[in-house]
């Protein structure tokens, strides 16, 4: 987390957020051109110097202010940022192999050169400065063209979970506002950040939604539009679902043993699809290396896809996919009142470690947000 950060923003890409009060989003294949004079001033930031438990988070007053290095970058003054479970996992080193490959594809840097490292996905703020090639944004714009009806705190809770859910439902699952009416949808893990957004987008597209969560979250998911609610603490979810009709689409935010039985509740030979957001992709690369990890991942997903295809249903993995146009569509739905942010708790910038611990405990009821300004 920092006070200012440089970001590359594209019309067709979303801002990857960090806990900085300004940031940069990278775009590939650009010659390194600085359009900003180096600054000698510093700013406060939350960083890590090694991977580990929450104690590795360190506050510093001496992080250098960012500068624009590429013509498609902007500098953003971050007003609010949110914490996602993946941020907590990455604090402990999850995904380090893939991320270091992205940062240093030629392996020029030494191991550990990524430190000090900031963590985070989501941000809402104001553009301060633009690179020469930036056309879609100008200084003073809210990022990423924030819904007019939302505060920065509310807006910071949406991008990562919204685009993750959108990826699973629309890009991978093939559902949209034209073909979703009357579809029966099951959401496993419905009370977290992705789940609460998924309920709302499905209801905005006129689907019938069954949400699986704990009893104390049932009121929340019903208010978001869930038609049926299954309490996983009151007994076997598998047994409870047997009393309901089969589903056209299942979104799994839980993983683990749910994959063993969830596909049995899809309509066979009808194009019904199961999409899971819990995959071993990054873990395989961490444990096996890039080449062997990608090979293992391909074998795993290919085997499962073929197995279930012959049983009459579709099995898919989904991931976060950055997309500026999708964020624009989401902003329209928010301003139309069809989607609202679900925030469980907010923290001041001074309490970033407490926010990480809150998310690490699990059992989320929406998002955790940091008010930076």
VENLINHU-V601902 format. One record per residue. N is the residue number from 1. RES is the residue in one letter. D_FIRST is the distance of its C-alpha to the first C-alpha in Angstrom with 1 decimal. Layout:
# VENLINHU-V601902
n:N res:RES d_first:D_FIRST
n:N res:RES d_first:D_FIRST
This chain:
# VENLINHU-V601902
n:1 res:X d_first:0.0
n:2 res:X d_first:3.8
n:3 res:X d_first:7.1
n:4 res:X d_first:8.8
n:5 res:X d_first:9.0
n:6 res:X d_first:12.3
n:7 res:X d_first:13.6
n:8 res:X d_first:17.0
n:9 res:X d_first:18.6
n:10 res:X d_first:22.0
n:11 res:X d_first:24.5
n:12 res:X d_first:24.8
n:13 res:X d_first:21.3
n:14 res:X d_first:18.4
n:15 res:X d_first:14.9
n:16 res:X d_first:12.7
n:17 res:X d_first:9.6
n:18 res:X d_first:6.0
n:19 res:X d_first:3.1
n:20 res:X d_first:3.7
n:21 res:X d_first:6.9
n:22 res:X d_first:8.8
n:23 res:X d_first:9.3
n:24 res:X d_first:12.3
n:25 res:X d_first:14.4
n:26 res:X d_first:17.1
n:27 res:X d_first:20.8
n:28 res:X d_first:23.3
n:29 res:X d_first:26.4
n:30 res:X d_first:25.7
n:31 res:X d_first:27.0
n:32 res:X d_first:24.4
n:33 res:X d_first:25.0
n:34 res:X d_first:23.0
n:35 res:X d_first:23.5
n:36 res:X d_first:21.3
n:37 res:X d_first:22.3
n:38 res:X d_first:20.1
n:39 res:X d_first:18.6
n:40 res:X d_first:18.8
n:41 res:X d_first:16.5
n:42 res:X d_first:13.2
n:43 res:X d_first:10.2
n:44 res:X d_first:8.1
n:45 res:X d_first:4.7
n:46 res:X d_first:4.5
n:47 res:X d_first:6.4
n:48 res:X d_first:9.8
n:49 res:X d_first:13.1
n:50 res:X d_first:15.2
n:51 res:X d_first:15.6
n:52 res:X d_first:16.9
n:53 res:X d_first:16.8
n:54 res:X d_first:14.4
n:55 res:X d_first:15.3
n:56 res:X d_first:13.4
n:57 res:X d_first:10.0
n:58 res:X d_first:9.9
n:59 res:X d_first:8.8
n:60 res:X d_first:9.7
n:61 res:X d_first:11.1
n:62 res:X d_first:12.2
n:63 res:X d_first:9.8
n:64 res:X d_first:12.2
n:65 res:X d_first:12.1
n:66 res:X d_first:12.5
n:67 res:X d_first:16.0
n:68 res:X d_first:18.0
n:69 res:X d_first:19.7
n:70 res:X d_first:21.5
n:71 res:X d_first:23.6
n:72 res:X d_first:22.0
n:73 res:X d_first:18.4
n:74 res:X d_first:17.0
n:75 res:X d_first:14.3
n:76 res:X d_first:12.7
n:77 res:X d_first:11.7
n:78 res:X d_first:9.6
n:79 res:X d_first:11.4
n:80 res:X d_first:10.4
n:81 res:X d_first:8.8
n:82 res:X d_first:10.6
n:83 res:X d_first:10.9
n:84 res:X d_first:13.7
n:85 res:X d_first:16.0
n:86 res:X d_first:15.3
n:87 res:X d_first:11.7
n:88 res:X d_first:13.4
n:89 res:X d_first:16.1
n:90 res:X d_first:14.0
n:91 res:X d_first:12.6
n:92 res:X d_first:16.3
n:93 res:X d_first:17.1
n:94 res:X d_first:18.4
n:95 res:X d_first:19.0
n:96 res:X d_first:18.3
n:97 res:X d_first:21.7
n:98 res:X d_first:21.3
n:99 res:X d_first:17.8
n:100 res:X d_first:19.0
n:101 res:X d_first:22.1
n:102 res:X d_first:20.2
n:103 res:X d_first:18.3
n:104 res:X d_first:21.5
n:105 res:X d_first:24.6
n:106 res:X d_first:27.1
n:107 res:X d_first:25.8
n:108 res:X d_first:25.8
n:109 res:X d_first:22.9
n:110 res:X d_first:23.4
n:111 res:X d_first:22.0
n:112 res:X d_first:18.7
n:113 res:X d_first:17.9
n:114 res:X d_first:14.7
n:115 res:X d_first:13.1
n:116 res:X d_first:10.9
n:117 res:X d_first:9.0
n:118 res:X d_first:5.6
n:119 res:X d_first:6.7
n:120 res:X d_first:7.6
n:121 res:X d_first:10.7
n:122 res:X d_first:11.2
n:123 res:X d_first:10.5
n:124 res:X d_first:13.0
n:125 res:X d_first:13.4
n:126 res:X d_first:15.9
n:127 res:X d_first:16.9
n:128 res:X d_first:17.3
n:129 res:X d_first:19.0
n:130 res:X d_first:20.7
n:131 res:X d_first:22.2
n:132 res:X d_first:26.0
n:133 res:X d_first:26.4
n:134 res:X d_first:24.2
n:135 res:X d_first:26.8
n:136 res:X d_first:25.4
n:137 res:X d_first:22.8
n:138 res:X d_first:23.3
n:139 res:X d_first:21.5
n:140 res:X d_first:21.2
n:141 res:X d_first:21.1
n:142 res:X d_first:18.9
n:143 res:X d_first:17.1
n:144 res:X d_first:18.5
n:145 res:X d_first:21.5
n:146 res:X d_first:20.4
n:147 res:X d_first:23.3
n:148 res:X d_first:25.1
n:149 res:X d_first:25.7
n:150 res:X d_first:22.2
n:151 res:X d_first:19.7
n:152 res:X d_first:16.1
n:153 res:X d_first:15.4
n:154 res:X d_first:18.1
n:155 res:X d_first:17.3
n:156 res:X d_first:13.7
n:157 res:X d_first:15.6
n:158 res:X d_first:17.9
n:159 res:X d_first:17.1
n:160 res:X d_first:16.5
n:161 res:X d_first:19.2
n:162 res:X d_first:21.5
n:163 res:X d_first:21.6
n:164 res:X d_first:22.0
n:165 res:X d_first:24.8
n:166 res:X d_first:26.2
n:167 res:X d_first:26.4
n:168 res:X d_first:28.2
n:169 res:X d_first:30.6
n:170 res:X d_first:31.3
n:171 res:X d_first:30.6
n:172 res:X d_first:31.8
n:173 res:X d_first:33.9
n:174 res:X d_first:35.6
n:175 res:X d_first:35.5
n:176 res:X d_first:35.3
n:177 res:X d_first:36.8
n:178 res:X d_first:40.1
n:179 res:X d_first:40.8
n:180 res:X d_first:39.1
n:181 res:X d_first:41.6
n:182 res:X d_first:43.2
n:183 res:X d_first:41.2
n:184 res:X d_first:40.7
n:185 res:X d_first:37.0
n:186 res:X d_first:35.8
n:187 res:X d_first:32.1
n:188 res:X d_first:31.4
n:189 res:X d_first:28.3
n:190 res:X d_first:28.5
n:191 res:X d_first:26.5
n:192 res:X d_first:22.9
n:193 res:X d_first:20.6
n:194 res:X d_first:22.6
n:195 res:X d_first:25.9
n:196 res:X d_first:25.7
n:197 res:X d_first:25.0
n:198 res:X d_first:27.7
n:199 res:X d_first:30.2
n:200 res:X d_first:29.8
n:201 res:X d_first:30.1
n:202 res:X d_first:33.1
n:203 res:X d_first:34.8
n:204 res:X d_first:34.1
n:205 res:X d_first:36.1
n:206 res:X d_first:38.8
n:207 res:X d_first:38.4
n:208 res:X d_first:39.6
n:209 res:X d_first:36.7
n:210 res:X d_first:37.0
n:211 res:X d_first:33.9
n:212 res:X d_first:33.6
n:213 res:X d_first:31.5
n:214 res:X d_first:32.4
n:215 res:X d_first:34.8
n:216 res:X d_first:32.3
n:217 res:X d_first:30.4
n:218 res:X d_first:33.6
n:219 res:X d_first:33.7
n:220 res:X d_first:30.3
n:221 res:X d_first:31.2
n:222 res:X d_first:34.6
n:223 res:X d_first:33.2
n:224 res:X d_first:31.2
n:225 res:X d_first:34.5
n:226 res:X d_first:35.2
n:227 res:X d_first:39.0
n:228 res:X d_first:39.4
n:229 res:X d_first:37.2
n:230 res:X d_first:37.7
n:231 res:X d_first:36.6
n:232 res:X d_first:35.8
n:233 res:X d_first:36.5
n:234 res:X d_first:40.1
n:235 res:X d_first:41.4
n:236 res:X d_first:41.2
n:237 res:X d_first:39.3
n:238 res:X d_first:41.6
n:239 res:X d_first:44.7
n:240 res:X d_first:43.4
n:241 res:X d_first:42.7
n:242 res:X d_first:46.3
n:243 res:X d_first:47.6
n:244 res:X d_first:45.7
n:245 res:X d_first:46.5
n:246 res:X d_first:44.8
n:247 res:X d_first:41.7
n:248 res:X d_first:41.0
n:249 res:X d_first:37.3
n:250 res:X d_first:35.1
n:251 res:X d_first:31.3
n:252 res:X d_first:30.2
n:253 res:X d_first:26.8
n:254 res:X d_first:28.1
n:255 res:X d_first:29.8
n:256 res:X d_first:31.8
n:257 res:X d_first:35.4
n:258 res:X d_first:35.1
n:259 res:X d_first:35.7
n:260 res:X d_first:39.0
n:261 res:X d_first:40.5
n:262 res:X d_first:38.5
n:263 res:X d_first:40.2
n:264 res:X d_first:43.5
n:265 res:X d_first:42.7
n:266 res:X d_first:42.5
n:267 res:X d_first:45.6
n:268 res:X d_first:47.3
n:269 res:X d_first:48.3
n:270 res:X d_first:46.8
n:271 res:X d_first:43.6
n:272 res:X d_first:41.5
n:273 res:X d_first:38.1
n:274 res:X d_first:35.8
n:275 res:X d_first:32.2
n:276 res:X d_first:29.8
n:277 res:X d_first:26.0
n:278 res:X d_first:26.2
n:279 res:X d_first:27.2
n:280 res:X d_first:27.4
n:281 res:X d_first:26.4
n:282 res:X d_first:23.3
n:283 res:X d_first:24.8
n:284 res:X d_first:28.0
n:285 res:X d_first:26.4
n:286 res:X d_first:24.6
n:287 res:X d_first:28.0
n:288 res:X d_first:30.4
n:289 res:X d_first:28.7
n:290 res:X d_first:28.2
n:291 res:X d_first:31.9
n:292 res:X d_first:33.2
n:293 res:X d_first:30.3
n:294 res:X d_first:30.8
n:295 res:X d_first:34.5
n:296 res:X d_first:34.2
n:297 res:X d_first:32.0
n:298 res:X d_first:34.6
n:299 res:X d_first:37.4
n:300 res:X d_first:35.8
n:301 res:X d_first:35.0
n:302 res:X d_first:38.3
n:303 res:X d_first:40.4
n:304 res:X d_first:39.0
n:305 res:X d_first:39.3
n:306 res:X d_first:42.9
n:307 res:X d_first:43.8
n:308 res:X d_first:42.8
n:309 res:X d_first:44.2
n:310 res:X d_first:47.6
n:311 res:X d_first:47.2
n:312 res:X d_first:46.7
n:313 res:X d_first:43.0
n:314 res:X d_first:39.9
n:315 res:X d_first:37.1
n:316 res:X d_first:33.8
n:317 res:X d_first:30.2
n:318 res:X d_first:27.4
n:319 res:X d_first:23.7
n:320 res:X d_first:21.0
n:321 res:X d_first:22.3
n:322 res:X d_first:20.5
n:323 res:X d_first:22.9
n:324 res:X d_first:22.9
n:325 res:X d_first:26.4
n:326 res:X d_first:25.7
n:327 res:X d_first:22.9
n:328 res:X d_first:25.6
n:329 res:X d_first:28.0
n:330 res:X d_first:25.7
n:331 res:X d_first:25.0
n:332 res:X d_first:28.8
n:333 res:X d_first:29.3
n:334 res:X d_first:26.8
n:335 res:X d_first:28.6
n:336 res:X d_first:31.9
n:337 res:X d_first:31.0
n:338 res:X d_first:31.3
n:339 res:X d_first:27.7
n:340 res:X d_first:25.5
n:341 res:X d_first:22.0
n:342 res:X d_first:22.3
n:343 res:X d_first:19.7
n:344 res:X d_first:20.4
n:345 res:X d_first:18.1
n:346 res:X d_first:15.3
n:347 res:X d_first:13.2
n:348 res:X d_first:11.9
n:349 res:X d_first:8.5
n:350 res:X d_first:10.4
n:351 res:X d_first:11.3
n:352 res:X d_first:8.5
n:353 res:X d_first:11.0
n:354 res:X d_first:13.7
n:355 res:X d_first:12.3
n:356 res:X d_first:12.2
n:357 res:X d_first:15.7
n:358 res:X d_first:16.9
n:359 res:X d_first:16.2
n:360 res:X d_first:17.6
n:361 res:X d_first:20.8
n:362 res:X d_first:21.6
n:363 res:X d_first:24.2
n:364 res:X d_first:21.9
n:365 res:X d_first:23.5
n:366 res:X d_first:21.2
n:367 res:X d_first:17.4
n:368 res:X d_first:14.8
n:369 res:X d_first:12.6
n:370 res:X d_first:9.8
n:371 res:X d_first:11.2
n:372 res:X d_first:8.9
n:373 res:X d_first:12.2
